[in-house]
């Protein structure tokens, strides 16, 4: 329907026929796949949620964890135990905020309050998008204090398309294309507004837009001295670790303006800590879906719909969910080591530029790169007498 009006009629007709044929072929393929899943696959599916009980399941999971954490060097058991420690630490910080607010009730009562009080939810799709754009502008304003190099490519804030919104996550970054001048997109899900709390919006924006995915990916795309595959490479632990580190950085920069937004930031961090527990629980310890969901329900303000969607994803993608927290912890560890080594010479802007300057890399490569960067900042020792 949108072909140029001056196109040769015979060519236009051929293109329309080819296009319709491709669409019908794709629809038929989806119909056949759905029929197979419903009538043949599902009735024969095993009852367990994870791969722990499958032949070689634990060996496969160990390999997947290594793949997704890209050089972090942790076993599934170590990740599970680390997850429990992080859950305890974050829970204590959340309890402190509840005390600061002066809420009269238990932790569970406070979560119920956050999940149900209208003040924490947008009144309309337009209201949510207006607030998301305002938060994004706030994040844009902090960048020059923490980064020496920023991408040329801009990003836009748009709603998740209606066709996919019901089963989609709360927010997502869609990368742009510097060569085409196509902006990146920060997608915000406006479906089921009662499941999209505003106190989580600053942390979501920091992760998906800036200083998170847009900043990191757009800078990598603009590495003119690197081949295309390096510009496009995405190491999960690096990219998602950077996204989670960006949430932490936004908190440091004062982007969480109320105690509820600070609690929302901690709730988002708790989400990633519970992933360590739930993913290893499912695929190493053989947990049920209900056992995997318990950590999120008991310790975070995540809406029930988001918890269900997230755990479904962990079931179908073993090992990927642990990469976020492992990557964030590595970046924070390297920052602490660099600050200790450099003392007053430490420059947070230069550190962040160094982390991002090689694009996405495995965590062991990042470790070596930052250690070399720190060594290069230190004054040379005087020659021996």
FENTAMO-V759915 format. One record per backbone hydrogen bond with DSSP energy under -0.5 kcal/mol. NH is the residue of the N-H (numbers start at 1). CO is the residue of the C=O. E is the energy in kcal/mol with one decimal. If there is no record, write none. Layout:
NH | CO | E
NH | CO | E
//
This chain:
7 | 4 | -1.6
12 | 8 | -2.7
13 | 9 | -2.5
14 | 10 | -2.0
15 | 11 | -2.7
16 | 12 | -2.4
17 | 13 | -2.3
18 | 14 | -2.7
19 | 15 | -2.6
20 | 16 | -2.7
21 | 17 | -2.4
22 | 18 | -2.2
23 | 19 | -2.2
24 | 20 | -2.8
25 | 21 | -2.2
26 | 22 | -2.2
27 | 23 | -2.7
28 | 24 | -2.5
29 | 25 | -2.0
30 | 26 | -2.2
31 | 27 | -2.5
32 | 28 | -2.5
33 | 29 | -2.3
34 | 30 | -2.8
35 | 31 | -2.4
36 | 32 | -2.2
37 | 33 | -2.5
38 | 34 | -2.6
39 | 35 | -2.8
40 | 36 | -2.1
41 | 36 | -2.7
42 | 37 | -3.1
44 | 41 | -1.3
45 | 42 | -1.5
52 | 282 | -0.7
54 | 51 | -1.2
57 | 54 | -2.8
60 | 56 | -2.5
61 | 57 | -2.5
62 | 58 | -2.5
63 | 59 | -1.9
64 | 60 | -2.3
65 | 61 | -2.8
66 | 62 | -2.1
67 | 63 | -2.3
68 | 64 | -2.7
69 | 65 | -2.5
70 | 66 | -1.0
71 | 66 | -0.7
79 | 75 | -2.4
80 | 76 | -2.3
81 | 77 | -2.2
82 | 78 | -2.4
83 | 79 | -2.5
84 | 80 | -1.8
85 | 81 | -1.9
86 | 82 | -2.5
87 | 83 | -2.5
88 | 84 | -2.0
89 | 85 | -2.2
90 | 86 | -2.7
91 | 87 | -2.4
92 | 88 | -1.8
93 | 89 | -1.6
94 | 90 | -2.2
95 | 91 | -2.4
96 | 92 | -1.7
97 | 93 | -1.5
98 | 94 | -2.1
99 | 95 | -2.1
100 | 96 | -2.2
101 | 97 | -2.5
102 | 98 | -1.4
103 | 98 | -1.7
105 | 103 | -1.0
110 | 106 | -2.1
111 | 107 | -2.3
112 | 108 | -2.3
113 | 109 | -2.2
114 | 110 | -2.5
115 | 111 | -2.3
116 | 112 | -0.8
116 | 113 | -0.7
117 | 113 | -2.3
120 | 117 | -1.9
121 | 118 | -1.9
128 | 124 | -2.2
129 | 125 | -2.4
130 | 126 | -2.5
131 | 127 | -2.2
132 | 128 | -2.5
133 | 129 | -2.3
134 | 130 | -1.8
135 | 131 | -2.3
136 | 132 | -2.3
137 | 133 | -2.0
138 | 134 | -1.7
139 | 135 | -2.2
140 | 136 | -2.5
141 | 137 | -1.6
142 | 138 | -0.7
142 | 139 | -1.0
143 | 139 | -0.6
143 | 140 | -1.0
145 | 142 | -1.3
146 | 142 | -0.5
146 | 143 | -1.7
147 | 143 | -1.6
148 | 349 | -0.7
156 | 184 | -2.5
158 | 156 | -0.6
158 | 186 | -2.1
160 | 188 | -2.1
164 | 161 | -1.4
165 | 161 | -1.3
166 | 162 | -0.6
167 | 164 | -0.7
168 | 165 | -1.7
172 | 187 | -1.8
174 | 185 | -3.0
175 | 173 | -0.5
177 | 182 | -2.7
181 | 177 | -1.1
182 | 177 | -1.9
183 | 181 | -0.6
184 | 154 | -2.0
185 | 174 | -2.8
186 | 156 | -3.5
187 | 172 | -3.3
187 | 185 | -0.8
188 | 158 | -2.2
189 | 170 | -2.8
190 | 188 | -0.6
195 | 192 | -2.7
196 | 193 | -1.8
198 | 120 | -3.1
200 | 197 | -1.1
201 | 198 | -1.1
202 | 198 | -0.5
204 | 200 | -2.4
205 | 201 | -2.5
206 | 202 | -2.4
207 | 203 | -2.0
208 | 204 | -2.9
209 | 205 | -2.3
212 | 206 | -1.2
213 | 207 | -2.7
214 | 208 | -0.5
214 | 209 | -1.4
215 | 209 | -1.2
216 | 212 | -2.3
217 | 213 | -3.0
218 | 214 | -2.6
219 | 215 | -1.8
220 | 216 | -1.8
221 | 217 | -2.5
222 | 218 | -1.1
223 | 220 | -1.6
224 | 222 | -1.6
226 | 223 | -1.6
230 | 227 | -0.9
231 | 227 | -1.6
232 | 228 | -2.0
233 | 229 | -1.0
236 | 234 | -0.6
237 | 68 | -1.0
239 | 235 | -3.1
240 | 236 | -2.8
241 | 236 | -0.6
241 | 237 | -0.9
242 | 238 | -2.7
243 | 239 | -1.8
244 | 240 | -2.3
245 | 241 | -2.6
246 | 242 | -2.3
247 | 243 | -1.1
248 | 244 | -1.6
249 | 245 | -2.7
250 | 246 | -2.4
251 | 247 | -1.6
252 | 248 | -2.0
253 | 249 | -2.1
254 | 251 | -1.5
255 | 250 | -2.7
257 | 255 | -1.0
262 | 258 | -2.2
263 | 259 | -2.4
264 | 260 | -2.5
265 | 261 | -2.3
266 | 262 | -2.1
267 | 263 | -2.8
268 | 264 | -2.2
269 | 265 | -2.0
270 | 266 | -3.0
271 | 267 | -2.0
272 | 268 | -1.4
273 | 269 | -2.1
274 | 270 | -3.2
275 | 271 | -1.1
276 | 272 | -1.0
276 | 273 | -0.6
277 | 273 | -1.2
278 | 274 | -3.6
279 | 275 | -2.7
280 | 276 | -1.2
281 | 277 | -1.9
282 | 278 | -2.8
283 | 279 | -2.4
284 | 280 | -2.2
285 | 280 | -1.7
287 | 281 | -2.8
292 | 288 | -2.0
293 | 289 | -2.3
294 | 290 | -1.2
295 | 291 | -0.6
297 | 293 | -2.2
298 | 294 | -2.7
299 | 295 | -1.4
300 | 296 | -2.0
307 | 303 | -2.1
308 | 304 | -2.4
309 | 305 | -2.4
310 | 306 | -2.6
311 | 307 | -2.6
312 | 308 | -1.9
313 | 309 | -1.7
314 | 310 | -2.0
315 | 311 | -2.2
316 | 312 | -1.7
317 | 313 | -1.1
320 | 317 | -1.3
321 | 317 | -0.6
322 | 319 | -0.7
323 | 320 | -1.4
326 | 322 | -1.6
327 | 323 | -2.5
328 | 324 | -2.3
329 | 325 | -2.6
330 | 326 | -1.6
331 | 327 | -2.1
332 | 328 | -2.4
333 | 329 | -2.3
334 | 330 | -2.6
335 | 331 | -2.2
336 | 332 | -2.2
337 | 333 | -2.4
338 | 334 | -2.5
339 | 335 | -2.6
340 | 336 | -2.1
341 | 337 | -2.3
342 | 338 | -2.5
343 | 339 | -2.0
345 | 342 | -2.3
346 | 343 | -1.7
351 | 347 | -2.4
352 | 348 | -2.3
353 | 349 | -2.2
354 | 350 | -2.2
355 | 351 | -2.2
356 | 352 | -1.9
357 | 353 | -1.4
359 | 356 | -1.7
363 | 70 | -2.3
364 | 70 | -1.0
366 | 362 | -2.4
367 | 363 | -2.5
368 | 364 | -1.9
369 | 365 | -2.5
370 | 366 | -2.7
371 | 367 | -2.1
372 | 368 | -2.0
373 | 369 | -2.2
374 | 370 | -2.8
375 | 371 | -2.2
376 | 372 | -1.8
377 | 373 | -0.9
377 | 374 | -1.0
378 | 374 | -1.0
//
